[in-house]
């Protein structure tokens, strides 16, 4: 990958006004974080901090809601539910709720976070391929929407609702088996995906139609065909298959039994620059071309976006602790590595990240580009954020910024080497050049790591 900054040292190749504005806020935030002692080379400053651009998050939420609102028939019910796994932070969920975004949860922990954020049950959707009886019962008791993932789960649900129809909306997740994107591990609509009822397997579609007809309380269908590396036409194809199945079930029922389609999320994110691409408007347009009837008001809609709402608004800022050269390779050893960017370290071809260099005062670093490895602190050789990346020469005390990390990166800490979770601060501009920080999650104290590692049971194995 080429240099991640333009020749004048400003943040990289944003192609839209919003991207340029976000890049400016980011550079101001780094400088302010150093000035306010949140990170830096000073002995009292932290070597690592993570930042969330609250204005950017709000802008993404508004872009999502407005894209659908402008396309849907008036009065169409729609719930946009944030995929909590993308950023499991209560303040983030609260911020999104303030923008009218609910929660999609896939575990008891994620449901607990949504409830702690004050997200209403009717704005919450439970998805998971491994729901326990207790999880199902809790969701039904609360009135949370449930997407059933398998035949066996549906049989389990039968027993739970035998006394009376559930007050929760209940649907079935289907796998349209439309194919994989460029990242196999994230592709959920392959022929052998672990998720949902496979529509193209022999007899599966007929079974599903009959299963719905036998259960009038099954009023939803769910599919999630998108993810990073999946192109818009392939995502839209999965949604088209979902709509066709709903029409088939309703025709067989002779009434509108299925009234809501949960079309999932998975809009890819551009990690190569500050530009947002594709946009929610482009996503909606792709759906309108593939399945125009989706927008005529015949079905309520649910979406489950995660990465696309948060990724572009997160930034890792880490100190360069040492630099060295070995075998002709320059290496900058920093405090950001596998604990924050796990996917990039283990699958760098699928998850390349930009590296933005700053000097010790937090100003963009300039100078002739030199090929350098950017290494993390973990004790294994592969802990690298970038290899042979051309950047102005880094020195001890300089900083690196790692943008586009607001989802599935520093919000999903990996405890290798017992490295502590860093502090996360939201930031906003209170004046053209003034930055205000708000603590969203404190840094993890070492005592917490010790407690989590069984300190209270120290002698248990003697």
Residue pairs with C-beta under 8 A, 6 or more apart in sequence:
1 352
1 354
1 386
1 389
2 390
3 369
3 389
3 390
3 391
4 12
4 354
4 355
4 356
4 357
4 389
4 391
5 11
5 12
5 356
5 357
5 364
5 366
5 391
5 392
6 12
6 13
8 366
9 364
9 365
9 366
10 23
10 27
10 364
11 23
11 24
11 26
11 27
11 274
11 356
11 364
11 403
12 23
12 273
12 274
12 354
12 356
13 273
13 274
13 275
14 20
14 22
14 23
14 273
14 274
14 275
15 273
15 275
16 275
16 276
18 59
18 276
19 273
19 274
19 275
19 276
20 274
22 53
22 56
22 274
22 312
22 313
23 274
25 53
25 55
25 56
25 427
25 429
25 435
26 51
26 53
26 315
26 401
26 403
27 364
28 429
28 433
28 435
29 51
29 53
29 315
29 427
29 435
29 437
30 51
30 315
30 317
30 358
30 362
30 399
30 401
31 358
31 361
31 362
31 363
31 435
32 362
32 427
32 434
32 435
32 437
33 39
33 40
33 49
33 51
33 317
33 362
33 425
33 427
33 435
33 437
34 40
34 45
34 360
34 361
34 362
34 399
35 361
35 362
36 437
37 44
37 45
38 45
38 46
38 49
38 423
38 425
38 437
39 45
39 46
39 47
39 48
39 49
39 317
39 318
39 319
39 399
40 46
40 319
40 360
40 362
40 399
41 319
41 360
41 396
41 397
46 422
46 423
46 443
47 318
47 319
47 321
47 335
48 316
48 317
48 318
48 319
48 335
48 336
48 422
49 317
49 422
49 423
49 424
49 425
50 314
50 315
50 316
50 317
50 340
50 405
50 410
50 422
50 423
50 424
50 425
51 314
51 315
51 316
51 317
51 424
51 425
51 426
51 427
51 437
52 92
52 310
52 313
52 314
52 315
52 406
52 424
52 425
52 426
52 427
52 440
53 313
53 314
53 315
53 406
53 426
53 427
53 428
54 95
54 313
54 426
54 427
54 428
54 438
55 428
55 429
56 312
56 313
57 92
57 95
57 96
57 309
57 310
57 313
57 406
58 95
58 99
60 276
60 308
60 309
60 310
60 312
60 313
61 80
61 96
61 99
61 100
61 101
61 309
62 99
63 276
63 279
63 280
63 281
64 80
64 101
64 280
64 303
64 305
64 308
64 309
65 80
65 99
65 100
65 101
67 279
67 280
67 281
67 283
67 284
68 78
68 80
68 280
68 284
68 301
68 303
69 78
70 284
71 284
71 288
71 295
72 78
72 295
72 297
72 301
73 295
73 296
73 297
74 297
75 297
76 295
76 297
76 299
76 300
76 301
77 260
77 300
77 301
78 300
78 301
78 302
78 303
79 102
79 123
79 125
79 300
79 301
79 302
79 303
80 100
80 101
80 102
80 302
80 303
80 305
81 101
81 102
81 103
81 104
81 123
81 124
81 125
81 302
81 303
81 304
82 93
82 96
82 101
82 102
82 103
82 104
82 304
82 305
82 306
82 309
83 104
83 106
83 265
83 304
83 305
83 306
83 307
84 93
84 103
84 104
84 105
84 106
84 110
84 113
84 114
84 306
85 106
85 110
85 306
85 408
85 412
86 306
86 307
86 309
86 310
86 311
86 407
86 408
86 411
87 306
87 310
87 314
87 406
87 407
87 408
87 411
88 109
88 110
88 113
88 411
88 412
89 113
89 411
89 424
89 440
89 441
90 113
90 116
90 117
91 117
91 426
91 440
91 441
92 310
92 411
92 440
93 103
93 113
93 114
93 117
93 119
94 117
94 118
95 426
96 309
97 103
97 117
97 118
97 119
97 123
101 309
102 119
102 120
102 123
102 124
102 125
103 110
103 113
103 114
103 117
103 119
103 123
103 124
103 125
104 124
104 125
104 127
104 265
104 304
104 306
105 111
105 113
105 114
105 124
105 125
105 126
105 127
106 126
106 127
106 128
107 128
108 135
108 138
111 124
111 126
111 135
111 138
111 139
111 144
114 124
121 142
121 143
121 144
122 143
122 144
122 145
124 142
124 144
124 145
125 144
125 145
125 146
125 147
125 262
125 302
125 304
126 135
126 139
126 144
126 145
126 146
126 147
127 147
127 149
127 173
127 222
127 224
127 304
128 135
128 149
129 149
129 150
129 194
129 195
131 146
131 149
131 153
133 156
133 160
136 146
136 153
136 156
136 157
136 160
137 160
138 144
139 145
139 146
139 168
140 146
140 160
140 161
140 166
140 167
140 168
142 168
143 167
143 168
144 168
145 168
145 169
145 170
145 171
145 220
145 262
145 302
146 157
146 166
146 168
146 169
146 170
146 171
147 170
147 171
147 172
147 173
147 220
147 222
147 262
148 154
148 157
148 170
148 171
148 172
148 173
148 218
149 173
149 195
149 196
150 196
150 197
151 197
151 207
151 211
154 172
154 211
154 215
157 170
158 215
160 166
161 170
161 217
165 216
165 217
166 217
169 219
169 220
169 260
170 217
170 218
170 219
170 220
171 218
171 219
171 220
171 221
171 222
171 260
171 262
172 196
172 197
172 208
172 211
172 212
172 218
172 220
172 221
172 222
173 195
173 196
173 197
173 222
173 223
173 224
174 196
174 197
174 198
174 199
174 208
174 221
174 222
174 223
174 241
174 242
174 245
175 188
175 189
175 193
175 195
175 196
175 197
175 198
175 199
175 223
176 189
176 199
176 200
176 223
176 225
176 237
176 238
176 241
176 242
177 189
177 190
177 191
177 193
177 198
177 199
177 200
177 201
178 189
178 225
178 234
178 237
178 238
178 241
179 187
179 189
179 190
179 234
180 187
180 189
180 190
180 230
181 187
181 227
181 228
181 229
181 230
181 231
181 234
182 229
182 230
182 350
183 227
183 228
183 229
183 347
183 350
184 190
185 347
186 227
186 228
186 229
186 230
187 193
187 227
187 229
187 230
188 195
188 224
188 225
188 227
188 266
189 223
189 224
189 225
189 234
189 238
191 198
191 200
195 224
196 222
196 223
196 224
197 204
197 207
197 208
198 204
199 205
199 208
199 241
199 245
205 245
208 245
208 249
209 248
209 249
209 252
211 218
212 218
212 249
212 253
212 257
212 258
213 249
213 252
213 253
213 257
216 257
218 257
218 258
219 257
219 258
219 259
219 260
220 258
220 259
220 260
220 261
220 262
220 302
221 242
221 245
221 246
221 249
221 258
221 260
221 261
221 262
222 242
222 261
222 262
222 263
222 264
222 302
223 238
223 239
223 241
223 242
223 262
223 263
223 264
224 238
224 263
224 264
224 265
224 266
224 304
225 234
225 235
225 237
225 238
225 239
225 264
225 266
226 234
226 235
226 238
226 264
226 265
226 266
226 267
226 268
227 266
227 268
228 266
228 268
228 269
228 307
228 350
229 268
229 350
230 266
230 268
231 268
232 278
232 282
232 283
232 286
233 286
233 290
235 266
235 267
235 283
235 286
236 286
236 287
236 289
236 290
236 291
237 290
238 264
239 261
239 263
239 287
239 290
239 291
239 294
240 290
240 291
242 261
242 263
243 261
243 291
243 293
243 294
243 299
246 258
246 261
246 299
249 257
249 258
250 256
250 257
250 258
256 298
258 299
259 299
259 300
260 299
260 300
260 301
260 302
261 294
261 299
261 300
261 301
261 302
262 301
262 302
262 303
262 304
263 287
263 294
263 301
263 302
263 303
264 303
264 304
265 303
265 304
265 305
265 306
265 307
265 308
266 305
266 307
267 278
267 280
267 283
267 305
267 307
267 308
268 278
268 308
269 307
269 308
269 311
269 312
269 404
269 407
270 276
270 277
270 278
270 312
271 311
271 351
271 352
271 353
271 354
271 404
272 352
272 354
273 354
274 312
274 403
276 312
280 308
287 294
287 295
288 294
288 295
294 301
306 407
306 408
307 407
307 408
309 407
310 406
310 407
310 411
311 404
311 405
311 406
311 407
311 408
311 409
312 403
312 404
312 406
313 406
314 403
314 404
314 405
314 406
314 407
314 409
314 410
314 411
315 401
315 402
315 403
315 405
315 406
316 336
316 340
316 341
316 400
316 401
316 402
316 405
316 409
316 410
317 358
317 399
317 400
317 401
317 402
318 334
318 335
318 336
318 399
318 400
318 402
319 334
319 335
319 397
319 398
319 399
320 332
320 333
320 334
320 394
320 395
320 396
320 397
320 398
320 399
320 400
321 333
321 334
321 335
321 377
321 396
322 332
322 333
322 396
323 330
323 331
323 332
323 333
323 394
323 395
323 396
324 330
324 331
324 333
325 331
329 371
329 372
329 373
329 388
330 370
330 371
330 372
330 373
330 393
331 372
331 373
331 375
332 372
332 373
332 374
332 375
332 394
332 398
332 400
333 375
333 376
333 377
334 374
334 375
334 376
334 377
334 385
334 400
335 376
335 377
336 376
336 377
336 385
336 400
336 402
337 345
337 375
337 376
337 377
337 378
337 383
337 384
337 385
338 345
338 346
338 376
338 378
338 380
338 382
338 383
338 414
338 416
339 376
339 377
339 378
339 413
339 414
339 415
339 416
339 417
339 419
340 376
340 402
340 405
340 409
340 410
340 413
340 414
340 422
341 351
341 353
341 376
341 385
341 402
341 405
341 409
341 410
342 409
342 412
342 414
343 350
343 351
343 408
343 409
344 351
344 352
344 353
344 385
344 409
345 376
345 382
345 383
345 384
345 385
346 382
348 384
348 387
352 386
353 385
353 386
353 402
353 403
353 404
353 405
354 402
354 403
354 404
355 374
355 385
355 386
355 389
355 391
355 400
355 401
355 402
356 364
356 400
356 401
356 402
356 403
357 364
357 365
357 391
357 392
357 394
357 398
357 399
357 400
357 401
358 364
358 365
358 398
358 399
358 400
358 401
359 365
359 398
359 399
360 397
360 398
360 399
362 399
365 391
365 392
365 394
365 398
366 392
367 392
367 393
368 392
368 393
369 390
369 391
369 392
370 390
370 391
370 392
370 393
371 388
371 389
371 390
372 386
372 388
372 389
372 390
372 391
372 393
372 394
373 384
373 386
373 387
373 388
373 389
374 384
374 385
374 386
374 389
374 391
374 394
374 400
375 383
375 384
375 385
376 383
376 384
376 385
377 383
377 417
377 419
378 416
378 417
378 419
379 417
380 416
385 400
385 402
394 400
402 409
410 422
410 424
411 424
413 421
415 449
418 449
418 453
420 443
420 444
420 445
420 446
420 448
420 449
421 441
421 443
421 444
422 443
422 444
423 439
423 441
423 442
423 443
424 439
424 440
424 441
425 437
425 438
425 439
425 440
426 437
426 438
426 440
427 435
427 436
427 437
427 438
428 435
428 436
428 438
429 435
429 436
430 436
454 460
